[in-house]
Amino acid sequence: MSKGAVSKRISNQLLKKLSSEFNKKTRKAAQTGRPQILQLKDLNFINETLEQFIERGKGSKSIKKVTVSKQDVKDAQAIAKSYQDRFVKKTGFTKITQTYEYAHIAEVLPNVAKDIREGKSFIVASFSTAGRIKSRIIDKILKDKSKSLRARVKAKVDRGHGVAGGTAISSLQLAQASSLASKNGIDLAATPGLDDYLKGQFKEYEIDLKNLKLIKDVLVNYQTLVSPKGDLNANYIPIITFQDFYANRGIDAKDEKKILEIVRKFFTDTIGADGLINMKGSPSIKDKVEIHLVSPFVSLDKKNKNVKTTRRVKAAKDTQKKSASSKTAAAGSIAITQKSKAAKKDFSRKNPKNTQRSMFSIMAMINKKLPTTIQKNMTEPALVNRTGRFANSVRIMEVTETRKGFPSFGYSYDKQPYQVFEMGKGRTPWATSDRDPRTLIDSSIREIAAELALGRFYTRRL
C-alpha cells in the first residue's frame, strides 16, 4: 500500500471517529451496560425547566416556579440512595464504600468519592435507573401540580454528561481519535499550530476558552478513558446530572457539536492526510512501532548477525559491567540477554553487620526513587497514574535474606482501595493480571535495582 493510500486511510478513520454518527455510537456505549454516578447536590433543574416554560411561553400563564426546601433536597437524595442500596446489594457488599466501583472512583476522582460518602452523589446500576430516579423526584416536588405539567417537566429534564466533573461525549470521541492516531505513530496533542488554531476558532464562535484545557487533557491522557483498542475503558463510570432540556441540548450541545467540527476540520483540512502521516510521534510510540517491526527478525541465532537497522544503540559507558552475570547483545532497538556461565560461589563467611548495613542503604535508595519510577510506569494496560496517591503509598518496609543468601524486599502499599486490583483479592473486571499492583511495583523496583547494579533478589507484598 502506498504512503498516500495509508495517509488517506488514517485520515478517513480519524474523520469517522469525530463524526456525528460516531457521537451517537459513543453516547450509547457510555449509557449502556455500566453503572452511572448521579450527582444530586440540589434540585435547581426543576425550577430552571419551569423558568424556560415561562420565558418561551410554552403553556399556561399560570405556570410558576416552586419553592424547594432543604428537606426536599434530602428527600430527593433519599430516593437516589434507595437505588444505590439496591446496586450495592447486587454486588454482594453491604456498603457503597466496599464496592469496586467506589474504589475506582476514590482513585481517579477523590472529590466525587467524597460526595458519595456525604450522600450528595450516588452510584446507580444504569442510565435508565437514573431516569426512574428523575421521575420519582419530579413527582414528589411537583405533587401539587397537574399530572400533565409533571409529564412535561420529566420530558424536558435530561440526564446530561459533561458537567460537574463528568466527561462530555465529545471528549470521549476525542480520546478515541487520539487512541487511533497513537496506533499509527501520531501524537495529536503535539500537532503544530493546534493551540493557536483552537484559540482563534473559539474566539470567533464565542466558545468558552476553558474548553481548550479540556481538549488538550483528553488528547494527552486519552488512556484514562479508552482501552488500547479504542473502546471505552471497562472501569469508566460516567457522571451525570439532571439538566433542563434547553441547557443540555441547546447551549451546551451546540458548543459541543461546534468543538467537534472545529477539531475535525483542523486535522482533516488544515493538517491534511499527508501532514498527519508525516507528523512526528512521541518517542514512546515510535519505540513501540520499531520494536513491533524489528522483533520478528531478531533471535539468538547467529544467522541473524547481519540484520541491520537505523536505530542507534548507546554504547556501555562503564566497562566494568562486562563482568556482570549476563551479556547483552544489541540488535536494532532490541536487547537480547544471554546467560553466561555461572560464577563459582564464594562460601566465605560475610560480615553480617556490613551486609545488613549495605542492604538497608540500598533499600533507602530504592524507596527514594520508587514513587517517581512507579508513576512513570503507570500506563495502560496497567494501573494509570492520576493523583499520585498510589505511587506515593508504595514503600519497601524490610529486607531479609533467603536460605540461598539472596535479599528479599518486603513492600507495602495502600490496600484501601488499591487491593481491589490485585489478583486473588479483587474480582473482575477490576482485578486483572495487567492491573495487579504487585506486577507494577516489582517491575519498578527491578528497574531501580538495575541502575544500582544489584544482583539477584526477590520481592514480596507484606
C-alpha positions in Angstrom: 0.0 0.0 0.0 1.4 3.4 -1.0 2.2 6.1 1.5 -0.6 8.3 0.0 -3.1 5.5 0.4 -2.1 4.9 4.1 -2.4 8.7 4.7 -5.9 8.7 3.2 -7.0 5.7 5.2 -5.8 7.1 8.5 -7.3 10.5 7.7 -10.7 8.8 6.9 -10.6 6.8 10.1 -10.0 10.0 12.2 -12.8 11.7 10.4 -15.1 8.8 11.3 -14.1 8.9 14.9 -15.0 12.6 15.1 -18.3 12.4 13.1 -21.8 13.0 14.4 -22.7 9.4 13.6 -19.9 8.1 15.8 -21.1 10.5 18.5 -24.3 8.5 18.7 -22.3 5.3 19.0 -20.1 6.7 21.7 -23.1 8.0 23.6 -24.8 4.7 23.5 -21.6 3.0 24.8 -21.4 5.4 27.7 -25.1 4.8 28.7 -25.3 1.1 28.2 -24.1 -1.8 30.4 -22.3 0.2 33.0 -23.0 1.9 36.4 -23.5 5.7 36.4 -22.7 8.3 39.0 -25.6 10.6 39.7 -24.7 13.9 41.2 -27.6 15.3 43.2 -26.5 18.3 45.3 -29.5 20.4 44.5 -32.8 20.4 42.6 -32.2 23.5 40.6 -33.1 21.7 37.4 -36.8 21.7 38.2 -37.2 25.5 38.5 -34.8 26.0 35.6 -37.1 24.0 33.4 -40.2 25.8 34.7 -38.5 29.1 34.0 -37.8 28.1 30.4 -41.5 27.2 30.0 -42.4 30.7 31.3 -39.9 32.6 29.1 -40.7 30.7 26.0 -44.5 30.9 26.5 -44.7 27.1 26.5 -48.0 26.5 28.2 -50.4 28.2 30.6 -49.6 31.6 32.1 -50.4 30.1 35.5 -47.1 28.1 35.5 -44.9 29.4 38.3 -41.6 28.3 39.9 -41.9 26.3 43.1 -40.1 26.7 46.5 -37.6 23.9 47.1 -36.6 23.4 50.7 -33.5 21.8 52.2 -35.8 18.9 53.3 -37.0 18.5 49.6 -33.3 18.0 48.6 -32.8 15.5 51.4 -35.9 13.6 50.4 -34.7 13.5 46.8 -31.3 12.2 47.9 -33.0 9.5 49.9 -34.8 8.4 46.7 -31.4 8.2 45.0 -29.8 6.4 47.9 -32.5 3.7 47.8 -31.5 2.8 44.3 -27.8 2.9 45.3 -28.6 0.5 48.1 -30.1 -1.9 45.5 -26.9 -1.6 43.4 -24.8 -2.4 46.5 -26.9 -5.4 47.3 -26.4 -6.8 43.8 -22.6 -6.5 44.2 -22.7 -8.7 47.3 -21.5 -5.9 49.6 -23.2 -4.0 52.4 -21.8 -0.5 51.9 -21.1 1.5 48.8 -17.6 2.2 50.0 -16.8 -1.5 49.8 -17.6 -1.8 46.1 -15.0 -2.0 43.4 -16.8 0.9 41.6 -16.3 3.2 44.6 -12.6 2.1 44.9 -12.0 3.1 41.3 -13.7 6.5 41.8 -11.7 7.1 45.0 -8.5 6.7 43.0 -9.4 8.8 39.9 -11.9 11.3 41.3 -11.4 11.7 45.1 -13.7 14.7 45.2 -16.6 12.7 43.7 -15.8 9.9 46.1 -16.2 12.4 49.0 -19.6 13.4 47.6 -20.7 9.8 47.5 -19.7 9.3 51.2 -21.6 12.5 52.1 -24.7 11.4 50.2 -24.5 14.1 47.5 -23.7 11.7 44.7 -24.8 8.2 44.1 -23.7 5.1 42.2 -26.6 3.5 40.5 -26.9 0.5 38.3 -27.6 2.1 34.9 -28.6 5.2 32.9 -32.2 4.0 32.9 -32.1 3.8 36.7 -31.2 7.5 36.8 -34.3 8.1 34.6 -36.5 6.4 37.1 -35.0 8.4 40.0 -35.7 11.6 38.0 -39.3 10.7 37.6 -39.9 10.0 41.3 -38.2 13.2 42.3 -40.3 15.4 40.0 -43.5 13.6 41.1 -42.6 14.4 44.7 -41.5 18.0 44.3 -44.4 18.9 41.9 -47.0 16.8 43.7 -49.4 19.8 43.9 -49.1 20.4 40.1 -51.1 18.8 37.4 -50.2 15.4 36.0 -49.7 16.9 32.5 -47.2 19.5 33.8 -45.3 16.9 35.7 -45.1 14.8 32.5 -43.8 17.9 30.5 -41.1 18.6 33.1 -40.0 15.0 33.0 -39.7 15.2 29.3 -37.7 18.3 29.4 -35.2 17.3 32.1 -32.2 15.4 30.6 -29.6 13.2 32.2 -26.5 15.1 31.0 -22.9 14.2 30.8 -20.0 16.7 30.7 -20.8 18.9 33.7 -19.9 18.7 37.4 -16.9 16.6 36.8 -18.4 14.4 34.1 -16.9 13.8 30.7 -18.7 15.1 27.6 -19.4 12.6 24.8 -17.4 14.8 22.5 -14.4 14.4 24.9 -14.8 10.6 24.7 -14.7 10.9 20.9 -11.5 12.9 21.0 -10.0 10.2 23.3 -11.0 7.5 20.8 -9.4 9.6 17.9 -6.2 10.0 19.9 -6.1 6.3 20.6 -6.4 5.6 16.9 -3.8 8.1 16.0 -1.3 6.8 18.5 -1.5 3.3 17.0 -0.3 4.9 13.8 2.6 6.8 15.5 0.8 10.1 15.6 0.6 12.3 18.7 -2.4 14.5 18.2 -1.7 16.6 21.3 1.7 17.7 19.8 0.3 18.8 16.4 2.0 22.1 15.4 -0.4 25.0 15.4 -3.2 23.2 17.3 -3.4 25.6 20.2 -3.4 28.8 18.1 -6.0 27.4 15.7 -8.3 26.4 18.6 -8.0 29.8 20.3 -8.8 31.6 17.1 -11.8 29.4 16.3 -13.1 29.5 19.9 -13.0 33.3 20.0 -14.7 33.5 16.6 -17.5 31.3 17.6 -17.6 32.6 21.2 -16.9 29.3 22.8 -15.6 29.3 26.4 -11.8 29.1 26.3 -11.8 26.8 29.3 -12.6 24.1 26.8 -9.1 24.4 25.4 -7.6 22.8 28.5 -10.2 20.1 28.5 -9.4 19.2 24.9 -5.6 19.1 25.5 -6.1 17.0 28.6 -8.2 14.4 26.7 -5.7 14.3 23.8 -2.8 13.7 26.2 -4.5 11.4 28.7 -6.8 9.5 26.4 -5.7 6.2 28.0 -7.8 7.1 31.1 -11.0 7.0 29.0 -10.4 4.4 26.3 -8.7 1.0 26.0 -5.8 0.3 23.7 -8.4 -0.9 21.2 -10.1 2.5 21.3 -13.2 1.2 23.2 -14.4 2.9 26.4 -12.5 1.5 29.4 -14.3 -1.2 31.3 -13.9 0.8 34.5 -15.1 4.1 33.0 -18.1 5.2 35.0 -20.0 8.2 33.5 -21.0 11.1 35.7 -24.5 12.5 35.0 -26.6 15.3 36.4 -30.2 16.4 35.8 -30.3 19.4 33.5 -33.2 21.3 31.8 -33.6 20.3 28.1 -32.6 23.7 26.8 -29.3 23.8 28.7 -28.3 20.3 27.9 -29.3 20.1 24.2 -29.5 23.7 23.4 -26.5 25.8 24.6 -24.1 23.1 25.8 -24.8 20.7 23.0 -24.4 23.5 20.4 -20.8 24.2 21.7 -20.0 20.5 21.9 -21.1 20.0 18.3 -19.1 23.0 17.1 -16.0 21.9 19.0 -16.0 18.6 17.3 -16.5 20.3 13.9 -13.5 22.6 14.6 -11.2 19.8 15.7 -12.3 17.6 12.8 -11.6 20.5 10.3 -8.2 21.1 11.8 -7.0 17.5 11.4 -8.6 16.7 8.1 -8.3 20.1 6.3 -5.7 22.3 7.9 -3.2 19.5 8.6 -4.4 17.1 5.9 -3.8 13.4 5.3 -0.1 13.8 4.3 0.5 16.1 7.2 -0.9 13.6 9.6 1.2 10.7 8.4 4.4 12.8 8.4 3.8 14.1 11.9 6.5 13.3 14.5 5.1 10.8 17.0 6.1 10.7 20.6 9.3 8.7 21.4 7.3 6.1 23.3 5.0 5.5 20.3 7.9 5.3 17.9 9.8 2.9 20.1 6.7 0.6 20.2 6.4 0.7 16.4 10.0 -0.1 15.8 10.1 -2.9 18.3 7.0 -4.4 16.6 8.7 -4.2 13.2 12.2 -5.4 14.3 11.4 -8.1 16.8 10.2 -10.8 14.3 13.6 -10.7 12.6 15.8 -10.9 15.8 16.7 -14.1 17.5 19.6 -15.6 19.4 20.6 -17.5 16.3 24.0 -16.4 14.9 22.4 -16.4 11.4 20.9 -13.0 12.3 24.2 -11.3 12.9 23.8 -9.3 9.6 20.5 -7.8 10.5 20.8 -4.0 10.3 18.5 -1.2 11.5 18.7 2.5 11.5 18.3 2.7 15.3 21.3 3.7 17.3 22.3 1.7 20.3 24.0 3.5 23.1 27.4 2.0 24.0 28.0 1.0 27.5 30.0 3.6 29.4 31.1 1.5 32.3 33.5 -1.2 31.1 33.2 -2.9 34.5 29.7 -4.0 33.5 31.2 -6.6 31.2 31.9 -8.7 34.2 28.3 -9.0 35.2 26.4 -12.3 35.2 24.8 -11.6 31.9 25.8 -10.3 28.4 23.6 -8.1 26.3 23.8 -8.1 22.5 22.1 -5.2 20.8 20.2 -5.7 17.6 18.4 -2.6 16.4 16.2 -1.4 19.3 16.0 -4.9 20.8 18.2 -6.0 23.7 18.9 -9.7 23.8 20.1 -11.3 27.1 22.3 -14.4 27.1 23.1 -16.3 30.2 26.8 -16.7 30.9 28.5 -19.5 32.8 27.6 -19.4 36.4 30.4 -17.9 38.6 31.8 -20.0 41.4 30.0 -19.3 44.6 32.0 -17.8 47.4 31.3 -19.7 50.5 33.4 -17.5 52.7 31.5 -16.0 55.7 30.4 -12.5 55.2 30.3 -9.8 57.9 26.7 -9.8 58.8 26.7 -6.2 60.1 28.3 -4.8 56.9 25.9 -6.9 54.7 22.9 -5.7 56.7 24.0 -2.1 56.6 24.6 -2.3 52.8 21.1 -3.8 52.2 19.4 -1.1 54.2 21.3 1.6 52.3 20.1 0.0 49.0 16.5 -0.2 50.4 16.7 3.6 51.3 17.9 4.4 47.8 15.2 2.4 46.1 12.5 4.0 48.3 13.7 7.4 47.3 13.2 6.7 43.6 10.2 4.4 43.9 7.3 6.9 43.7 8.6 8.7 40.5 9.5 5.4 38.9 6.1 3.9 39.6 4.3 6.9 38.2 6.4 6.7 35.1 5.4 3.1 34.6 1.7 3.6 35.3 0.4 3.3 31.7 -2.2 1.1 30.1 -2.9 -1.7 30.4 -1.5 -1.4 33.9 -2.9 1.0 36.5 -2.8 4.6 35.2 -1.5 7.4 37.3 -4.0 10.2 38.1 -3.5 11.5 41.6 -0.1 10.1 42.6 -1.7 8.7 45.7 -0.9 5.0 44.8 2.7 5.6 43.8 3.4 7.6 47.0 1.9 4.9 49.1 4.4 2.2 48.0 7.4 1.6 50.2 9.9 -1.2 51.0 9.4 -1.9 54.7 12.0 -4.6 55.3 14.8 -6.6 53.7 15.6 -10.2 54.7 17.9 -12.9 53.3 16.7 -16.1 51.7 18.1 -19.5 52.5 20.4 -19.2 49.5 21.6 -15.8 50.6 19.6 -13.5 48.2 17.9 -10.4 49.5 14.2 -10.4 49.7 12.4 -7.0 49.9 9.1 -6.7 51.6 7.0 -3.8 50.5 3.5 -2.4 51.2 1.1 -0.1 49.5 -2.2 1.5 50.4 -4.5 -1.6 50.2 -7.6 0.5 50.7 -8.7 0.9 47.9 -6.0 -0.4 45.6 -6.1 -4.1 46.6 -9.3 -4.5 44.6 -7.0 -4.6 41.5 -4.9 -7.5 42.9 -5.4 -11.0 41.5 -6.7 -13.3 44.2 -8.0 -10.4 46.4 -10.2 -8.4 44.0 -12.5 -9.6 41.2 -13.1 -8.9 37.6 -13.3 -6.5 35.8 -11.2 -4.6 38.3 -8.6 -7.3 39.2 -6.6 -8.4 36.2 -3.0 -9.6 35.7 -2.2 -6.4 33.9 -3.6 -4.2 36.7 -2.2 -6.2 39.6 -0.3 -3.6 41.7 2.3 -6.3 42.6 3.4 -6.6 38.9 3.8 -2.8 38.6 5.7 -2.5 41.9 8.0 -5.4 41.2 9.0 -4.1 37.8 9.6 -0.7 39.2 11.8 -2.0 42.0 13.8 -4.0 39.5 14.2 -1.0 37.2 15.8 1.0 40.0 17.8 -2.0 41.2 19.3 -2.4 37.7 20.7 1.2 38.0 22.3 0.2 41.3 23.8 -2.9 39.8 22.0 -5.1 42.3 22.2 -8.8 41.6 19.5 -11.4 42.1 16.8 -10.6 44.6 13.1 -11.2 45.4 10.1 -9.0 46.2 7.0 -9.8 48.3 4.0 -7.9 49.3 3.6 -7.6 53.1 
